[in-house]
Amino acid sequence: MDILSEQIIIDDKGERTGVILSIGAYKKILEELEELESIHAYDEAKASGDEAISLDQAIREIEVTRNEL
């Protein structure tokens, strides 16, 4: 897939105002953006210094909190 096969939209003043992409290129960009967001979230979590807990422990803590409400 060639992501560089976009079409540029130009207004009456000759200024670029938009881009038309193929659906494939658009989906690829969305996938890459989602992966980048996941990497960013991981980096933030690592930098926070918070203690990691297991999924089971997290579920237990959520259930306790719900029961207290």
PyMOL Python script that loads the backbone (N, CA, C, O; Angstrom):
from pymol import cmd

cmd.read_pdbstr("""\
ATOM      1  N   MET A   1       0.842  -1.174   0.000  1.00  0.00           N
ATOM      2  CA  MET A   1       0.000   0.000   0.000  1.00  0.00           C
ATOM      3  C   MET A   1       0.887   1.237   0.000  1.00  0.00           C
ATOM      4  O   MET A   1       1.844   1.330   0.768  1.00  0.00           O
ATOM      5  N   ASP A   2       0.562   2.165  -0.853  1.00  0.00           N
ATOM      6  CA  ASP A   2       1.346   3.391  -0.957  1.00  0.00           C
ATOM      7  C   ASP A   2       0.616   4.526  -0.263  1.00  0.00           C
ATOM      8  O   ASP A   2      -0.345   5.073  -0.805  1.00  0.00           O
ATOM      9  N   ILE A   3       1.064   4.883   0.931  1.00  0.00           N
ATOM     10  CA  ILE A   3       0.414   5.952   1.690  1.00  0.00           C
ATOM     11  C   ILE A   3       0.590   7.301   0.994  1.00  0.00           C
ATOM     12  O   ILE A   3      -0.195   8.216   1.238  1.00  0.00           O
ATOM     13  N   LEU A   4       1.577   7.442   0.154  1.00  0.00           N
ATOM     14  CA  LEU A   4       1.853   8.727  -0.482  1.00  0.00           C
ATOM     15  C   LEU A   4       1.008   8.980  -1.728  1.00  0.00           C
ATOM     16  O   LEU A   4       1.342   9.853  -2.529  1.00  0.00           O
ATOM     17  N   SER A   5      -0.068   8.240  -1.902  1.00  0.00           N
ATOM     18  CA  SER A   5      -0.911   8.434  -3.080  1.00  0.00           C
ATOM     19  C   SER A   5      -2.123   9.305  -2.751  1.00  0.00           C
ATOM     20  O   SER A   5      -3.234   9.036  -3.206  1.00  0.00           O
ATOM     21  N   GLU A   6      -1.893  10.351  -1.954  1.00  0.00           N
ATOM     22  CA  GLU A   6      -2.983  11.240  -1.565  1.00  0.00           C
ATOM     23  C   GLU A   6      -3.278  12.247  -2.670  1.00  0.00           C
ATOM     24  O   GLU A   6      -2.471  12.464  -3.574  1.00  0.00           O
ATOM     25  N   GLN A   7      -4.447  12.848  -2.573  1.00  0.00           N
ATOM     26  CA  GLN A   7      -4.811  13.947  -3.462  1.00  0.00           C
ATOM     27  C   GLN A   7      -4.986  15.182  -2.579  1.00  0.00           C
ATOM     28  O   GLN A   7      -5.616  15.123  -1.524  1.00  0.00           O
ATOM     29  N   ILE A   8      -4.431  16.275  -3.021  1.00  0.00           N
ATOM     30  CA  ILE A   8      -4.488  17.514  -2.262  1.00  0.00           C
ATOM     31  C   ILE A   8      -5.654  18.365  -2.761  1.00  0.00           C
ATOM     32  O   ILE A   8      -5.858  18.499  -3.967  1.00  0.00           O
ATOM     33  N   ILE A   9      -6.409  18.933  -1.841  1.00  0.00           N
ATOM     34  CA  ILE A   9      -7.496  19.852  -2.183  1.00  0.00           C
ATOM     35  C   ILE A   9      -6.966  21.266  -2.003  1.00  0.00           C
ATOM     36  O   ILE A   9      -6.398  21.608  -0.966  1.00  0.00           O
ATOM     37  N   ILE A  10      -7.163  22.084  -3.039  1.00  0.00           N
ATOM     38  CA  ILE A  10      -6.645  23.458  -3.043  1.00  0.00           C
ATOM     39  C   ILE A  10      -7.818  24.415  -3.228  1.00  0.00           C
ATOM     40  O   ILE A  10      -8.683  24.191  -4.076  1.00  0.00           O
ATOM     41  N   ASP A  11      -7.842  25.493  -2.422  1.00  0.00           N
ATOM     42  CA  ASP A  11      -8.925  26.472  -2.546  1.00  0.00           C
ATOM     43  C   ASP A  11      -8.639  27.464  -3.670  1.00  0.00           C
ATOM     44  O   ASP A  11      -7.637  27.346  -4.375  1.00  0.00           O
ATOM     45  N   ASP A  12      -9.542  28.453  -3.830  1.00  0.00           N
ATOM     46  CA  ASP A  12      -9.403  29.439  -4.922  1.00  0.00           C
ATOM     47  C   ASP A  12      -8.133  30.256  -4.821  1.00  0.00           C
ATOM     48  O   ASP A  12      -7.644  30.775  -5.825  1.00  0.00           O
ATOM     49  N   LYS A  13      -7.587  30.378  -3.602  1.00  0.00           N
ATOM     50  CA  LYS A  13      -6.367  31.166  -3.405  1.00  0.00           C
ATOM     51  C   LYS A  13      -5.110  30.332  -3.628  1.00  0.00           C
ATOM     52  O   LYS A  13      -3.995  30.835  -3.491  1.00  0.00           O
ATOM     53  N   GLY A  14      -5.292  29.065  -3.970  1.00  0.00           N
ATOM     54  CA  GLY A  14      -4.144  28.201  -4.203  1.00  0.00           C
ATOM     55  C   GLY A  14      -3.573  27.597  -2.932  1.00  0.00           C
ATOM     56  O   GLY A  14      -2.496  27.002  -2.957  1.00  0.00           O
ATOM     57  N   GLU A  15      -4.292  27.744  -1.808  1.00  0.00           N
ATOM     58  CA  GLU A  15      -3.814  27.200  -0.546  1.00  0.00           C
ATOM     59  C   GLU A  15      -4.341  25.779  -0.342  1.00  0.00           C
ATOM     60  O   GLU A  15      -5.490  25.477  -0.665  1.00  0.00           O
ATOM     61  N   ARG A  16      -3.497  24.931   0.189  1.00  0.00           N
ATOM     62  CA  ARG A  16      -3.900  23.557   0.481  1.00  0.00           C
ATOM     63  C   ARG A  16      -4.863  23.560   1.660  1.00  0.00           C
ATOM     64  O   ARG A  16      -4.556  24.103   2.722  1.00  0.00           O
ATOM     65  N   THR A  17      -6.022  22.955   1.469  1.00  0.00           N
ATOM     66  CA  THR A  17      -7.039  22.958   2.519  1.00  0.00           C
ATOM     67  C   THR A  17      -7.437  21.553   2.977  1.00  0.00           C
ATOM     68  O   THR A  17      -8.124  21.417   3.989  1.00  0.00           O
ATOM     69  N   GLY A  18      -7.032  20.528   2.274  1.00  0.00           N
ATOM     70  CA  GLY A  18      -7.426  19.181   2.653  1.00  0.00           C
ATOM     71  C   GLY A  18      -6.676  18.129   1.866  1.00  0.00           C
ATOM     72  O   GLY A  18      -5.900  18.422   0.956  1.00  0.00           O
ATOM     73  N   VAL A  19      -6.941  16.885   2.256  1.00  0.00           N
ATOM     74  CA  VAL A  19      -6.286  15.743   1.620  1.00  0.00           C
ATOM     75  C   VAL A  19      -7.313  14.637   1.441  1.00  0.00           C
ATOM     76  O   VAL A  19      -8.136  14.400   2.325  1.00  0.00           O
ATOM     77  N   ILE A  20      -7.268  13.972   0.320  1.00  0.00           N
ATOM     78  CA  ILE A  20      -8.094  12.791   0.082  1.00  0.00           C
ATOM     79  C   ILE A  20      -7.152  11.592   0.064  1.00  0.00           C
ATOM     80  O   ILE A  20      -6.170  11.560  -0.678  1.00  0.00           O
ATOM     81  N   LEU A  21      -7.480  10.603   0.904  1.00  0.00           N
ATOM     82  CA  LEU A  21      -6.677   9.382   0.987  1.00  0.00           C
ATOM     83  C   LEU A  21      -7.513   8.189   0.580  1.00  0.00           C
ATOM     84  O   LEU A  21      -8.742   8.227   0.643  1.00  0.00           O
ATOM     85  N   SER A  22      -6.846   7.137   0.166  1.00  0.00           N
ATOM     86  CA  SER A  22      -7.557   5.883  -0.060  1.00  0.00           C
ATOM     87  C   SER A  22      -7.993   5.330   1.291  1.00  0.00           C
ATOM     88  O   SER A  22      -7.395   5.661   2.315  1.00  0.00           O
ATOM     89  N   ILE A  23      -9.012   4.505   1.304  1.00  0.00           N
ATOM     90  CA  ILE A  23      -9.471   3.897   2.552  1.00  0.00           C
ATOM     91  C   ILE A  23      -8.337   3.090   3.186  1.00  0.00           C
ATOM     92  O   ILE A  23      -8.165   3.110   4.404  1.00  0.00           O
ATOM     93  N   GLY A  24      -7.579   2.392   2.374  1.00  0.00           N
ATOM     94  CA  GLY A  24      -6.464   1.601   2.892  1.00  0.00           C
ATOM     95  C   GLY A  24      -5.426   2.464   3.594  1.00  0.00           C
ATOM     96  O   GLY A  24      -4.946   2.111   4.672  1.00  0.00           O
ATOM     97  N   ALA A  25      -5.080   3.590   2.990  1.00  0.00           N
ATOM     98  CA  ALA A  25      -4.103   4.492   3.602  1.00  0.00           C
ATOM     99  C   ALA A  25      -4.664   5.085   4.895  1.00  0.00           C
ATOM    100  O   ALA A  25      -3.946   5.218   5.886  1.00  0.00           O
ATOM    101  N   TYR A  26      -5.940   5.438   4.879  1.00  0.00           N
ATOM    102  CA  TYR A  26      -6.588   5.994   6.069  1.00  0.00           C
ATOM    103  C   TYR A  26      -6.582   4.975   7.208  1.00  0.00           C
ATOM    104  O   TYR A  26      -6.252   5.319   8.343  1.00  0.00           O
ATOM    105  N   LYS A  27      -6.947   3.723   6.913  1.00  0.00           N
ATOM    106  CA  LYS A  27      -6.955   2.673   7.944  1.00  0.00           C
ATOM    107  C   LYS A  27      -5.558   2.426   8.488  1.00  0.00           C
ATOM    108  O   LYS A  27      -5.390   2.220   9.690  1.00  0.00           O
ATOM    109  N   LYS A  28      -4.555   2.445   7.618  1.00  0.00           N
ATOM    110  CA  LYS A  28      -3.172   2.252   8.049  1.00  0.00           C
ATOM    111  C   LYS A  28      -2.736   3.371   8.987  1.00  0.00           C
ATOM    112  O   LYS A  28      -2.074   3.114   9.992  1.00  0.00           O
ATOM    113  N   ILE A  29      -3.099   4.594   8.672  1.00  0.00           N
ATOM    114  CA  ILE A  29      -2.761   5.728   9.533  1.00  0.00           C
ATOM    115  C   ILE A  29      -3.438   5.566  10.896  1.00  0.00           C
ATOM    116  O   ILE A  29      -2.814   5.811  11.928  1.00  0.00           O
ATOM    117  N   LEU A  30      -4.704   5.156  10.905  1.00  0.00           N
ATOM    118  CA  LEU A  30      -5.408   4.942  12.172  1.00  0.00           C
ATOM    119  C   LEU A  30      -4.749   3.845  13.001  1.00  0.00           C
ATOM    120  O   LEU A  30      -4.614   3.984  14.216  1.00  0.00           O
ATOM    121  N   GLU A  31      -4.336   2.752  12.352  1.00  0.00           N
ATOM    122  CA  GLU A  31      -3.648   1.667  13.060  1.00  0.00           C
ATOM    123  C   GLU A  31      -2.340   2.156  13.670  1.00  0.00           C
ATOM    124  O   GLU A  31      -2.029   1.850  14.821  1.00  0.00           O
ATOM    125  N   GLU A  32      -1.586   2.912  12.898  1.00  0.00           N
ATOM    126  CA  GLU A  32      -0.315   3.443  13.385  1.00  0.00           C
ATOM    127  C   GLU A  32      -0.538   4.409  14.553  1.00  0.00           C
ATOM    128  O   GLU A  32       0.222   4.408  15.521  1.00  0.00           O
ATOM    129  N   LEU A  33      -1.579   5.227  14.455  1.00  0.00           N
ATOM    130  CA  LEU A  33      -1.901   6.168  15.526  1.00  0.00           C
ATOM    131  C   LEU A  33      -2.292   5.419  16.800  1.00  0.00           C
ATOM    132  O   LEU A  33      -1.878   5.797  17.896  1.00  0.00           O
ATOM    133  N   GLU A  34      -3.083   4.364  16.658  1.00  0.00           N
ATOM    134  CA  GLU A  34      -3.478   3.568  17.822  1.00  0.00           C
ATOM    135  C   GLU A  34      -2.259   2.927  18.484  1.00  0.00           C
ATOM    136  O   GLU A  34      -2.159   2.895  19.710  1.00  0.00           O
ATOM    137  N   GLU A  35      -1.339   2.420  17.676  1.00  0.00           N
ATOM    138  CA  GLU A  35      -0.125   1.822  18.224  1.00  0.00           C
ATOM    139  C   GLU A  35       0.719   2.879  18.937  1.00  0.00           C
ATOM    140  O   GLU A  35       1.264   2.622  20.011  1.00  0.00           O
ATOM    141  N   LEU A  36       0.825   4.051  18.346  1.00  0.00           N
ATOM    142  CA  LEU A  36       1.585   5.135  18.961  1.00  0.00           C
ATOM    143  C   LEU A  36       0.959   5.560  20.291  1.00  0.00           C
ATOM    144  O   LEU A  36       1.677   5.838  21.252  1.00  0.00           O
ATOM    145  N   GLU A  37      -0.376   5.611  20.351  1.00  0.00           N
ATOM    146  CA  GLU A  37      -1.054   5.955  21.598  1.00  0.00           C
ATOM    147  C   GLU A  37      -0.794   4.902  22.666  1.00  0.00           C
ATOM    148  O   GLU A  37      -0.622   5.237  23.839  1.00  0.00           O
ATOM    149  N   SER A  38      -0.765   3.627  22.269  1.00  0.00           N
ATOM    150  CA  SER A  38      -0.474   2.553  23.220  1.00  0.00           C
ATOM    151  C   SER A  38       0.947   2.669  23.757  1.00  0.00           C
ATOM    152  O   SER A  38       1.183   2.468  24.948  1.00  0.00           O
ATOM    153  N   ILE A  39       1.879   2.988  22.892  1.00  0.00           N
ATOM    154  CA  ILE A  39       3.274   3.161  23.308  1.00  0.00           C
ATOM    155  C   ILE A  39       3.380   4.336  24.270  1.00  0.00           C
ATOM    156  O   ILE A  39       4.087   4.259  25.274  1.00  0.00           O
ATOM    157  N   HIS A  40       2.681   5.417  23.965  1.00  0.00           N
ATOM    158  CA  HIS A  40       2.700   6.598  24.827  1.00  0.00           C
ATOM    159  C   HIS A  40       2.113   6.270  26.201  1.00  0.00           C
ATOM    160  O   HIS A  40       2.663   6.679  27.223  1.00  0.00           O
ATOM    161  N   ALA A  41       1.000   5.535  26.230  1.00  0.00           N
ATOM    162  CA  ALA A  41       0.375   5.160  27.501  1.00  0.00           C
ATOM    163  C   ALA A  41       1.312   4.261  28.307  1.00  0.00           C
ATOM    164  O   ALA A  41       1.414   4.404  29.525  1.00  0.00           O
ATOM    165  N   TYR A  42       1.990   3.343  27.633  1.00  0.00           N
ATOM    166  CA  TYR A  42       2.945   2.464  28.305  1.00  0.00           C
ATOM    167  C   TYR A  42       4.083   3.285  28.906  1.00  0.00           C
ATOM    168  O   TYR A  42       4.458   3.081  30.060  1.00  0.00           O
ATOM    169  N   ASP A  43       4.628   4.209  28.126  1.00  0.00           N
ATOM    170  CA  ASP A  43       5.721   5.054  28.618  1.00  0.00           C
ATOM    171  C   ASP A  43       5.288   5.873  29.828  1.00  0.00           C
ATOM    172  O   ASP A  43       6.053   6.020  30.782  1.00  0.00           O
ATOM    173  N   GLU A  44       4.067   6.409  29.797  1.00  0.00           N
ATOM    174  CA  GLU A  44       3.556   7.180  30.930  1.00  0.00           C
ATOM    175  C   GLU A  44       3.406   6.296  32.163  1.00  0.00           C
ATOM    176  O   GLU A  44       3.740   6.712  33.273  1.00  0.00           O
ATOM    177  N   ALA A  45       2.907   5.083  31.972  1.00  0.00           N
ATOM    178  CA  ALA A  45       2.729   4.164  33.097  1.00  0.00           C
ATOM    179  C   ALA A  45       4.074   3.791  33.710  1.00  0.00           C
ATOM    180  O   ALA A  45       4.205   3.742  34.933  1.00  0.00           O
ATOM    181  N   LYS A  46       5.060   3.531  32.881  1.00  0.00           N
ATOM    182  CA  LYS A  46       6.394   3.185  33.383  1.00  0.00           C
ATOM    183  C   LYS A  46       7.011   4.363  34.134  1.00  0.00           C
ATOM    184  O   LYS A  46       7.661   4.174  35.163  1.00  0.00           O
ATOM    185  N   ALA A  47       6.810   5.568  33.626  1.00  0.00           N
ATOM    186  CA  ALA A  47       7.400   6.753  34.235  1.00  0.00           C
ATOM    187  C   ALA A  47       6.707   7.141  35.544  1.00  0.00           C
ATOM    188  O   ALA A  47       7.295   7.838  36.370  1.00  0.00           O
ATOM    189  N   SER A  48       5.478   6.700  35.736  1.00  0.00           N
ATOM    190  CA  SER A  48       4.727   7.084  36.934  1.00  0.00           C
ATOM    191  C   SER A  48       5.306   6.469  38.198  1.00  0.00           C
ATOM    192  O   SER A  48       5.132   7.013  39.289  1.00  0.00           O
ATOM    193  N   GLY A  49       5.992   5.340  38.061  1.00  0.00           N
ATOM    194  CA  GLY A  49       6.572   4.676  39.214  1.00  0.00           C
ATOM    195  C   GLY A  49       5.558   3.932  40.063  1.00  0.00           C
ATOM    196  O   GLY A  49       5.900   3.395  41.117  1.00  0.00           O
ATOM    197  N   ASP A  50       4.299   3.896  39.604  1.00  0.00           N
ATOM    198  CA  ASP A  50       3.276   3.163  40.338  1.00  0.00           C
ATOM    199  C   ASP A  50       3.583   1.668  40.337  1.00  0.00           C
ATOM    200  O   ASP A  50       4.187   1.135  39.407  1.00  0.00           O
ATOM    201  N   GLU A  51       3.147   1.011  41.411  1.00  0.00           N
ATOM    202  CA  GLU A  51       3.353  -0.431  41.531  1.00  0.00           C
ATOM    203  C   GLU A  51       2.382  -1.156  40.597  1.00  0.00           C
ATOM    204  O   GLU A  51       1.198  -0.824  40.551  1.00  0.00           O
ATOM    205  N   ALA A  52       2.872  -2.121  39.874  1.00  0.00           N
ATOM    206  CA  ALA A  52       2.026  -2.928  38.997  1.00  0.00           C
ATOM    207  C   ALA A  52       1.298  -3.973  39.841  1.00  0.00           C
ATOM    208  O   ALA A  52       1.863  -4.552  40.769  1.00  0.00           O
ATOM    209  N   ILE A  53       0.021  -4.199  39.491  1.00  0.00           N
ATOM    210  CA  ILE A  53      -0.740  -5.239  40.175  1.00  0.00           C
ATOM    211  C   ILE A  53      -1.313  -6.186  39.135  1.00  0.00           C
ATOM    212  O   ILE A  53      -1.430  -5.836  37.960  1.00  0.00           O
ATOM    213  N   SER A  54      -1.665  -7.372  39.569  1.00  0.00           N
ATOM    214  CA  SER A  54      -2.217  -8.361  38.636  1.00  0.00           C
ATOM    215  C   SER A  54      -3.647  -7.975  38.261  1.00  0.00           C
ATOM    216  O   SER A  54      -4.292  -7.180  38.944  1.00  0.00           O
ATOM    217  N   LEU A  55      -4.117  -8.544  37.183  1.00  0.00           N
ATOM    218  CA  LEU A  55      -5.485  -8.302  36.743  1.00  0.00           C
ATOM    219  C   LEU A  55      -6.466  -8.778  37.810  1.00  0.00           C
ATOM    220  O   LEU A  55      -7.452  -8.098  38.096  1.00  0.00           O
ATOM    221  N   ASP A  56      -6.201  -9.941  38.395  1.00  0.00           N
ATOM    222  CA  ASP A  56      -7.083 -10.469  39.441  1.00  0.00           C
ATOM    223  C   ASP A  56      -7.188  -9.505  40.612  1.00  0.00           C
ATOM    224  O   ASP A  56      -8.280  -9.268  41.130  1.00  0.00           O
ATOM    225  N   GLN A  57      -6.064  -8.952  41.027  1.00  0.00           N
ATOM    226  CA  GLN A  57      -6.074  -8.001  42.147  1.00  0.00           C
ATOM    227  C   GLN A  57      -6.847  -6.746  41.758  1.00  0.00           C
ATOM    228  O   GLN A  57      -7.606  -6.213  42.566  1.00  0.00           O
ATOM    229  N   ALA A  58      -6.665  -6.276  40.549  1.00  0.00           N
ATOM    230  CA  ALA A  58      -7.380  -5.078  40.094  1.00  0.00           C
ATOM    231  C   ALA A  58      -8.883  -5.325  40.108  1.00  0.00           C
ATOM    232  O   ALA A  58      -9.650  -4.460  40.532  1.00  0.00           O
ATOM    233  N   ILE A  59      -9.305  -6.491  39.653  1.00  0.00           N
ATOM    234  CA  ILE A  59     -10.732  -6.830  39.645  1.00  0.00           C
ATOM    235  C   ILE A  59     -11.273  -6.874  41.074  1.00  0.00           C
ATOM    236  O   ILE A  59     -12.361  -6.367  41.348  1.00  0.00           O
ATOM    237  N   ARG A  60     -10.510  -7.480  41.977  1.00  0.00           N
ATOM    238  CA  ARG A  60     -10.942  -7.538  43.384  1.00  0.00           C
ATOM    239  C   ARG A  60     -11.112  -6.132  43.959  1.00  0.00           C
ATOM    240  O   ARG A  60     -12.091  -5.849  44.650  1.00  0.00           O
ATOM    241  N   GLU A  61     -10.153  -5.260  43.669  1.00  0.00           N
ATOM    242  CA  GLU A  61     -10.224  -3.897  44.185  1.00  0.00           C
ATOM    243  C   GLU A  61     -11.421  -3.141  43.608  1.00  0.00           C
ATOM    244  O   GLU A  61     -12.070  -2.371  44.315  1.00  0.00           O
ATOM    245  N   ILE A  62     -11.706  -3.356  42.354  1.00  0.00           N
ATOM    246  CA  ILE A  62     -12.861  -2.714  41.719  1.00  0.00           C
ATOM    247  C   ILE A  62     -14.151  -3.222  42.353  1.00  0.00           C
ATOM    248  O   ILE A  62     -15.058  -2.440  42.636  1.00  0.00           O
ATOM    249  N   GLU A  63     -14.234  -4.536  42.576  1.00  0.00           N
ATOM    250  CA  GLU A  63     -15.435  -5.113  43.195  1.00  0.00           C
ATOM    251  C   GLU A  63     -15.627  -4.580  44.602  1.00  0.00           C
ATOM    252  O   GLU A  63     -16.758  -4.292  44.993  1.00  0.00           O
ATOM    253  N   VAL A  64     -14.560  -4.439  45.377  1.00  0.00           N
ATOM    254  CA  VAL A  64     -14.664  -3.891  46.731  1.00  0.00           C
ATOM    255  C   VAL A  64     -15.180  -2.455  46.663  1.00  0.00           C
ATOM    256  O   VAL A  64     -16.051  -2.071  47.443  1.00  0.00           O
ATOM    257  N   THR A  65     -14.660  -1.684  45.758  1.00  0.00           N
ATOM    258  CA  THR A  65     -15.091  -0.292  45.614  1.00  0.00           C
ATOM    259  C   THR A  65     -16.560  -0.217  45.235  1.00  0.00           C
ATOM    260  O   THR A  65     -17.292   0.618  45.766  1.00  0.00           O
ATOM    261  N   ARG A  66     -17.003  -1.076  44.324  1.00  0.00           N
ATOM    262  CA  ARG A  66     -18.414  -1.099  43.911  1.00  0.00           C
ATOM    263  C   ARG A  66     -19.317  -1.476  45.078  1.00  0.00           C
ATOM    264  O   ARG A  66     -20.391  -0.899  45.249  1.00  0.00           O
ATOM    265  N   ASN A  67     -18.887  -2.434  45.875  1.00  0.00           N
ATOM    266  CA  ASN A  67     -19.689  -2.890  47.013  1.00  0.00           C
ATOM    267  C   ASN A  67     -19.807  -1.815  48.077  1.00  0.00           C
ATOM    268  O   ASN A  67     -20.799  -1.775  48.806  1.00  0.00           O
ATOM    269  N   GLU A  68     -18.821  -0.949  48.179  1.00  0.00           N
ATOM    270  CA  GLU A  68     -18.839   0.121  49.164  1.00  0.00           C
ATOM    271  C   GLU A  68     -19.805   1.234  48.768  1.00  0.00           C
ATOM    272  O   GLU A  68     -20.247   2.004  49.621  1.00  0.00           O
ATOM    273  N   LEU A  69     -20.129   1.322  47.497  1.00  0.00           N
ATOM    274  CA  LEU A  69     -21.040   2.383  47.024  1.00  0.00           C
ATOM    275  C   LEU A  69     -22.407   1.968  47.340  1.00  0.00           C
ATOM    276  O   LEU A  69     -23.357   2.692  47.042  1.00  0.00           O
TER     277      LEU A  69
END
""", "prot")
cmd.dss("prot")
cmd.show_as("cartoon", "prot")
cmd.util.cbc("prot")
cmd.orient("prot")
